Amino acid sequence: MQSGKMRVTVLGCGTSTGVPLIHCSCKVCRSRNPKNKRLRASIWVEVDGLSLLVDVSPDFRQQALRARIPAIDAILLTHPHADHIGGLDEIRSYNYIQNKVIPAYGHEWSLRELPARFPYLFSGEKPEGGGIAKIELRPFGLRDSGFELGGVKVIPIELDHGSQKVAGFRVGNFAYLTDCNSIPEESFQRLEGLSVLLLDCLRLDRHATHLNLEAAINYSHRIGAKRTYFTHLGHDFDYVAASRKLPEKHGLAYDGQVIHVRR
């Protein structure tokens, strides 16, 4: 990727179960349209020569092979739910390729939970055989002004995910806000002037920890990005039928989608 360019690849746009759901016979789960096949939510951001992975889903191996991700300079973690961190073991392939430890940036909740969920990765003890991912956890605060990676500024965006706080991220004129049921008032000023927004939208009906379609559209209008795509989609959404009903400048994300973002 050339310096000065930004490209976002949607590795997965599905909810925690993925789509199709196991043993579900609904129209969307039976669909042959590849845009209705949704792996767990994650994106790959290429910007100014950097390769940034946002979350590491349980489907990461499949996603990395499909997208042909050559290297990972850093991982950005939104939160420690299983569908967003389940692929951490697969990072060891990149340790081998790059011959280095890969930093993973997380806020307090992620940094507290990850050592408990993956003690063999973060205990500091060398396991028998040594074949584990080598990841260095690095902290940030949800209301910090941001941190730099190779000259690229990453701005955290505080989001509400039920009773927990999760991280969204802004890089340049792009923002990724997944797994939220509301956006705190203080976060909106960090979302001004976006070219592209990827926003949580789980289903049609209301949900305790995610945005439904109505709420997602309302938030997207307030944020006012030039283009908004909805992600973390469940099987409520048939890609073709739902896309026809969306407002102008809105769309559903799909696995493998490549979005070019103006810097």
N, C-alpha and C positions, 0 to 999 in steps of 0.2 A: 504494500500500500504506500503510495507516494505521500511525502510530507505535505501537510496542509489540507488533506482530504479526510473525510470521515465516512465510514461505511459501517452500518449496523446490520448484522445477520441475526434473524430470529431463529435460534436453535430449537426452541420449543415454545409453543403458545398455549399449552394445555393446562388444565387444572391438576390438582394433586393426584387424581386417578388416571390422568391421560384420557384421550379419546381415540378409539372407542374404549368404553368401560368394559371390564371383564364381564362376560355373560349378558351384556345389554343388547337388546334386539330392537332398539329404537331406530328411526329412519337415519339419523345422523351417524350412529354407531355402525350401521350397516352400509353406509354410503361408500361408494367407490371413488369419490372425489378426493384426491390427495390433500386438498386444503381442509378437509374434515378429519384428517389424521393428525392428532396433536400430542406431541411428546411434552414432558414436563417443562415448566417455564424457565428459560434461560436465554441470554443474548451474548453475542460476541461483537465487541466494538473495536474497529481498527481506526486509529487516529494518530496522525503525525508520526507514523512508524511504530506506534505501540499496539500491542495486541492485548486487549482487556477482556476478561471473561466475567460476566455478571451472573453469579450463582453457578452451582455445579450440580445439575440435576441427576437423578438416578439413571437417566437415559444419556448421560454425557458421552460415553464411548461411541454410541451410535451417532450422536450429533456431531462429534468431532470428526469422525470418519466421513460423514456426509459433507460437512462444510470444509473439510480439508484444512483444519486449523494447524498451521505449521509450528506455532510457538505460543506461549502464554507468558506475558511479562508480569501480570498481576491479576488477582482475583478480587472482585468486589462482591461482598456478601450482603444481601438484603436482610436476611434473618435465618435462624437455624432450624426451620421446619424441614422435615425429611425430604420433601419434593424439591428443595432448593440446595441441599447439601449432600444428598445421597450418593453423588458420584465422586466424592473427594478422593477415593482410592485411585481413580483413574489418572489423577494428576501425576502419578509416578512415571507414566510414560513420558511426560514432558520433562520431568527431572532427568531422566536418562538422556533424552534428546538434547536438552540444553545444558546439562551438567551443572545445574544450580538449584538452590532452594527457591521456591516461588512464594512471594508474599501474598497473603490474603488479608484484606482490610475488612474489619467488622466493628460494629458498635457493641456496647456492653453486653447486650443479650446474646449475641452470637459468640463473643469471646468467652462468656461464662458457660454456655451450653456445649460448645464444640469439644473441649477436652473431656467432658463427661460422656459425650456420645461417641467420640473416637479416641479413647485413652491411648491406644497403641500408636496413634499419629502424633499426639501432643504431650506424652509423658516425659519425653526426653531420653527414654531408655531405648537402646538399639535392640530390635527384635531379632530372633533367630532367623538367619537368612537375609535380613536387611531389606527385603523387598516391599517397602512401604513408601507412600508419598511423603515428600519432604516439603512441608508448608510452614512458613513463618507467619504467625498471627500478628497483625498490627492494628492498633486501636484508632478509632476516630469517634468524635461526638456527633450526635445527630444535628446539633445546632452549631457545630464548628463552621468557620468560614470556608473551609475546604482544605484539600491537600493536593500536592503536586506529584505526578508520576511522569518522569522524563520530560518535564516542561508542560505537561497537560494538566490542567486544573480539574479536579473532581469535586463537585459540590454535593454534600449529602442533603437529602430532603426528608424531613421527619414526616412519617405517616402513621395513622392509627390502624392497627390490625386487631380488632376486638379490644381486649384489655392491654395488649402489648404495643410497643412502638417498633416500627420497622424502618428500614432505610430505603429511600429511593435515591437516584443519582442523576445529576445533571453534568453533562460534558459538552461544552460549547453550547450550541443551540438545540441540543437533544436532551430529553429527559425520559427516564424509565421509572415508572411508578407502578409496581405490582403489589399484590397482596395488601390491600387496604380497604377499609370500609368508610373512612373519612380522611380528609386532608386538613390538618390544623391551620388556623388562620395565619400563623406565622410563616408557613411554608410557601404561601402564594407569591410573595415577593421574590422568591428564588426561582420562580417558574415564568417570569415575564420574558417576552420576546423569543419564545421557542419556535423553531422551524418544524420540529417533529416531536410528538409526544407518544409514548407507548404507555397505555393506561389499563389498569386492572378492570376486568368486566366478566365476572364469573357466570352469571345466569340472568334470566328474566325476572324472577322473583327476588325479593329482598333477602339478604343474607347477613348473619351477625358479624362476619369478619371480612367480607368482600363487597365491592360495589356490584350492584346489578346494573342492567342496561340503562335504566332511567337515570340513576345517580351518576353513572359514568358519563353520560351525555351532558348532564348538568355541569359536572366538574370540568369537562372538556371545554364547554362554552366559556366558563369563567376563566380558565387558563388561557384560552385563545391561541393555541398553537396553529401554525399554518396548515399542519396536517396531523391528525390524530388517528392512531391505530389502537384497537382494543386487544388485550392479551389475557392470559390465564383463563381461557374460555372453556366452559363445560359443553355438554352435549345438547344444551338448549339451542345452540347456534348452528344452523346449516349455513355454510359459507355463502352460497349463492343467494338463497332466500333472504337471509339476514342482511347481507350487504346492500340489497336493493332498498331496504327500509331505513338505512342510516342517513343522517343529515349530510349535507355537502361537506366535503373535506374530511370525512370520517371513513374508516374502513376497519375490517377485521384483519388482524395479523394472521399469518399462516407459517407453518414450519418451512424453513429454507428461504423465506423472504429476505431480500437484500434491499436495504433502504440507504440511499445516499443522502447525506445531510450537509447542507451548506454551512460552512464555518463562518 
